[in-house]
Amino acid sequence: MLKVLVMVSGGGTNLQAIIDSVENGTITNTKIVGVISNNQNAYALERAGKHGISAECISPKNFENRAVFNEKLLERVNSYEPDLIVLAGFLVVIPPEMIAAYRNRMINIHPSLIPAFCGTGYYGLKVHEAALARGVKVVGATVHFVDEGTDTGPIILQKAVEVECGDTPEILQRRVMEQAEWKILPQAIDLIANGRVKVEDGKTVIQ
């Protein structure tokens, strides 16, 4: 069984997609061992609780400086002994020590077709605002491994979503979630759980 730790900052819609997929068998050979949020008011923590999943808040605000927070965060992450860490809308910079410890064992979902609309400053609604401002016709989502850069790790899966006339950032965000994020994030976890993903020369190969 692949032991998955999910890290999230907000409502946890992607977390819910993962939970549902594990429970309905879309994701196989997988157990969610815990949920960590940096926000004690995150609804994601409630979602986890409703499904009997261990959940806790570890916030930078509760430590004297970022270095101490980084150290404690890694300690708590390690305590779950995860095989895979899933960043599902986790809006905290991941410490380099954690990236090194979980090289090619930490994935992120980003609401664009990387390399478009990604990198520093592109998160949440800002991604969709930028896409609409640029007038692109196709957007989407990307699941990728996490490395030291921002949205620069090896890409695992991508799915395109069409922009429609009259879209607002909120409407587009919802469609990207429903048509892309909630599909490819569970799919990527299932592929990893079944040993079908490997990284070669900085790129992922799906077997």
C-alpha positions in Angstrom: 0.0 0.0 0.0 1.3 3.4 -1.0 1.1 5.7 2.1 0.1 9.2 1.1 0.3 12.4 3.1 -1.7 15.3 1.8 -0.8 18.9 2.5 -3.3 21.6 1.9 -4.1 25.2 2.9 -7.7 25.8 2.1 -11.0 24.1 1.3 -9.5 20.8 0.2 -11.5 20.1 -2.9 -8.5 18.2 -4.4 -8.2 16.4 -1.1 -11.8 15.3 -1.4 -11.2 14.1 -4.9 -8.4 11.9 -3.6 -10.4 10.6 -0.7 -13.4 9.8 -3.0 -11.1 8.1 -5.5 -9.4 5.9 -2.8 -12.9 5.0 -1.4 -14.4 4.1 -4.8 -11.4 2.2 -6.0 -10.3 4.6 -8.7 -7.0 4.9 -6.8 -5.7 1.5 -5.9 -3.1 0.2 -3.5 -3.2 3.5 -1.5 -3.9 4.6 2.0 -4.1 8.3 3.1 -2.1 8.3 6.3 -2.6 12.0 7.2 -3.5 15.6 6.3 -1.4 18.6 7.2 -2.5 22.2 6.8 -0.8 25.5 7.7 -4.2 27.0 8.3 -6.2 25.9 11.4 -9.4 27.1 9.8 -8.9 25.1 6.6 -12.1 23.1 5.8 -9.7 20.4 4.5 -9.1 19.4 8.1 -12.8 18.8 8.6 -13.0 16.8 5.3 -10.2 14.5 6.7 -11.9 14.1 10.0 -15.2 13.0 8.4 -13.3 10.2 6.8 -11.3 9.1 9.9 -8.1 10.5 8.5 -5.5 12.0 11.0 -5.3 15.7 10.4 -3.4 18.5 12.0 -2.4 22.2 11.6 1.3 23.2 11.5 1.5 27.0 11.0 4.6 29.2 10.6 2.7 31.6 12.9 3.2 29.2 15.8 7.0 29.2 15.6 9.6 32.0 16.4 11.0 31.9 12.9 10.8 30.1 9.5 13.9 27.9 10.2 12.3 26.4 13.3 9.0 25.9 11.4 10.8 24.2 8.6 12.5 21.8 11.0 9.2 21.0 12.9 7.3 20.6 9.6 9.8 18.0 8.4 9.7 16.2 11.7 5.9 15.9 11.5 6.0 14.9 7.9 8.5 12.2 8.7 6.4 10.9 11.6 3.8 9.7 9.0 6.4 7.7 7.1 4.8 8.6 3.8 5.8 7.0 0.5 4.3 10.0 -1.3 3.5 13.6 -0.4 0.7 15.3 -2.3 0.6 19.1 -2.3 -3.0 19.9 -2.9 -3.1 23.7 -2.7 -0.5 24.0 0.0 0.6 27.7 -0.1 3.8 27.4 2.0 7.3 27.3 0.5 8.6 23.8 0.9 11.9 23.7 2.8 14.9 22.6 0.6 15.6 19.8 3.2 12.1 18.4 2.7 12.5 18.5 -1.1 15.8 16.7 -0.8 14.4 14.1 1.6 11.4 13.3 -0.7 13.0 13.7 -4.1 10.6 12.3 -6.7 8.2 11.4 -3.9 6.4 14.7 -3.7 3.9 15.9 -6.2 1.9 19.1 -6.8 -1.2 20.0 -8.7 -1.0 23.4 -10.6 -4.1 24.9 -12.3 -2.4 25.6 -15.7 -0.7 23.8 -18.5 2.9 24.3 -17.4 5.0 26.2 -18.5 2.2 28.7 -19.1 1.0 30.8 -16.1 3.2 29.2 -13.5 6.1 30.1 -11.2 6.3 32.8 -8.5 3.1 34.6 -7.9 0.9 32.3 -10.0 -1.5 30.5 -7.6 -5.2 30.1 -7.0 -7.4 32.6 -8.8 -4.4 34.6 -10.1 -3.6 31.8 -12.6 -7.1 32.1 -14.1 -7.1 35.9 -14.1 -3.8 35.9 -16.0 -5.0 33.3 -18.5 -8.2 35.3 -19.3 -6.2 38.6 -19.5 -3.9 36.9 -22.1 -6.9 35.7 -24.0 -5.8 32.1 -24.3 -8.3 29.6 -25.7 -7.1 26.5 -23.8 -6.1 26.2 -20.2 -5.8 23.2 -17.9 -4.0 21.6 -15.1 -0.6 19.9 -14.5 0.6 17.3 -11.9 4.3 17.4 -11.5 7.0 16.3 -9.1 8.3 19.0 -6.8 11.9 20.2 -7.1 13.7 23.3 -5.8 12.1 25.6 -8.4 8.5 26.9 -8.5 6.4 24.6 -10.7 9.6 23.4 -12.5 9.7 19.7 -11.5 9.2 16.8 -14.0 5.6 16.8 -15.4 3.6 13.6 -14.8 0.2 14.4 -16.3 -1.6 17.3 -18.0 -5.2 17.8 -19.1 -6.5 20.7 -21.3 -9.7 22.6 -20.7 -11.4 25.0 -23.1 -12.0 28.6 -22.2 -15.6 29.6 -22.9 -17.1 32.9 -23.9 -18.2 34.8 -20.8 -15.8 33.0 -18.4 -14.9 34.8 -15.2 -11.8 33.7 -13.2 -14.1 32.0 -10.7 -16.1 30.1 -13.4 -12.9 29.1 -15.2 -11.3 28.0 -11.9 -14.3 25.7 -11.2 -14.2 24.2 -14.7 -10.5 23.5 -14.5 -11.0 21.8 -11.1 -13.9 19.6 -12.3 -12.6 18.7 -15.8 -8.9 18.5 -15.1 -7.6 18.7 -11.5 -10.0 16.2 -9.8 -9.2 13.7 -12.6 -5.5 13.9 -13.2 -4.4 14.2 -9.5 -6.1 10.8 -8.5 -4.8 9.3 -11.8 -1.2 10.3 -11.0 -1.4 8.9 -7.5 -2.8 5.6 -8.9 0.0 5.4 -11.5 2.6 6.0 -8.7 1.0 3.5 -6.4 1.2 0.9 -9.0 4.9 1.5 -9.9 4.2 3.0 -13.3 6.0 6.3 -13.0 9.7 6.8 -13.0 12.0 9.9 -13.6 14.7 9.7 -16.2 16.9 12.6 -17.2 14.6 15.1 -15.5 11.5 13.8 -17.3 8.8 11.3 -16.2 8.2 8.1 -18.0 4.9 6.4 -17.6 5.0 2.6 -18.2 
